[in-house]
Amino acid sequence: MKRRMTIALLAILTLVLAACGPWKQGDIVEVTVPAQFKGPNQSFDEFAAGATQSGFKDVRENEDGTITFLIDEGELEGLQYQVLMSVEQIADASQYDTIESITYDEGMKEFTLTVDPTFLMGEDLLIADLLGMNGMLYQATEGVSVDEMNVDLIVKLIGEEEVAMELSYPVDTDEAEEPKNENEASTEKEE
């Protein structure tokens, strides 16, 4: 899980840092994201240096571990656009052998993945992390507080209505475990 999470965090960080392009100038706004946006093996100073080098006005780590960016309003619009494009690209299920479809709501609070059973054991499971991180970033750009931020991923097997797996973001990365499918969860309850 830590390896997958690190890869997902690096991918999202790249998206965040690359998103600040030549957009119109405006007021400065704050965007606060969960602590997990900083990679587990990355110091805050390294993270902040990369972010400020990419055009963020200021980056600070809050007492609770969350990270607050100051960003130009025009660049914020660019960031929102980049997140939407990233999710659209990820949601193009034709590029994955194990995914039939990915749908999501307008606020990126819920994603539903319809998958082949091998998805639950394969590397494509990383896609769930990418969707979760993008959903949180989108909500942050919409002004949702970290305390209110929530992204649910519902994984269903092709041809079945039953939920095979549920994931919620943000997660406490110190306590994060591999996601469990419903069969494993019910076995643990019986013991």
Residue pairs with C-beta under 8 A, 6 or more apart in sequence:
1 176
1 177
1 178
2 40
2 176
4 125
4 126
4 129
5 36
5 40
5 129
5 173
5 176
6 39
6 40
6 41
7 126
7 129
8 126
8 129
8 130
8 132
8 133
9 36
9 37
9 38
9 39
9 40
9 133
10 39
11 130
11 133
12 37
12 130
12 133
12 134
12 137
13 37
13 39
13 47
13 50
15 82
15 83
15 86
15 134
15 137
16 37
16 51
16 54
16 79
16 137
17 50
17 51
17 54
18 54
18 82
19 75
19 78
19 79
19 81
19 82
19 83
20 54
20 55
20 56
20 71
20 75
20 78
20 79
21 75
21 78
23 72
23 74
23 75
23 77
23 78
24 74
24 77
25 72
25 73
25 74
26 72
26 73
26 74
27 72
27 73
28 57
28 70
28 71
28 72
28 73
29 70
29 71
29 72
29 73
29 76
30 68
30 69
30 70
30 71
31 68
31 69
31 71
31 76
31 79
31 140
31 141
32 62
32 66
32 67
32 68
32 69
32 140
32 145
32 146
33 66
33 67
33 69
33 136
33 137
33 140
33 146
34 65
34 66
34 67
34 136
34 146
34 149
34 169
34 170
35 64
35 65
35 66
35 67
35 173
36 133
36 170
36 171
36 173
37 47
37 67
37 133
37 136
37 137
38 44
38 47
38 61
38 67
39 47
40 173
44 61
44 67
47 59
47 67
48 59
48 60
48 61
51 59
51 69
52 58
52 59
55 71
55 72
55 75
56 69
56 70
56 71
57 69
57 70
57 71
57 72
58 69
58 70
59 67
59 68
59 69
59 70
60 67
60 68
61 67
62 68
64 146
66 146
71 79
76 141
79 137
79 141
80 138
80 141
80 142
83 108
83 134
83 137
83 138
83 141
84 138
86 130
86 134
87 104
87 108
87 131
87 134
87 135
87 138
90 102
90 127
90 130
90 131
90 134
91 102
91 103
91 104
93 99
93 100
93 101
93 102
96 124
96 127
97 116
97 124
98 115
98 116
98 118
98 119
98 122
98 124
99 113
99 114
99 115
99 116
99 119
99 124
99 127
100 114
100 115
100 116
100 158
101 112
101 113
101 114
102 111
102 112
102 113
102 114
102 127
102 131
103 111
103 112
104 110
104 111
104 112
104 131
104 135
107 138
107 139
107 142
108 134
108 135
108 138
108 139
108 151
109 135
109 139
109 150
109 151
109 152
110 151
110 152
110 153
110 154
111 128
111 131
111 132
111 135
111 151
111 152
111 153
111 154
112 153
112 154
112 155
112 156
113 119
113 127
113 128
113 131
113 153
113 154
113 155
113 156
114 156
114 157
114 158
115 124
115 155
115 156
115 157
115 158
115 164
116 157
116 158
117 157
117 164
119 125
119 155
120 155
120 164
120 165
120 181
125 179
128 153
128 155
128 167
128 179
131 151
131 153
132 151
132 153
132 167
132 169
132 170
132 171
133 169
135 151
135 169
136 149
136 151
136 169
136 170
139 149
139 151
140 146
140 149
146 170
149 169
149 170
150 168
150 169
150 170
151 168
151 169
151 170
152 166
152 167
152 168
153 165
153 166
153 167
153 168
153 169
154 163
154 165
154 166
155 163
155 164
155 165
155 166
155 167
156 162
156 163
156 164
157 164
162 182
163 182
164 181
164 182
165 179
165 180
165 181
165 182
167 179
180 188
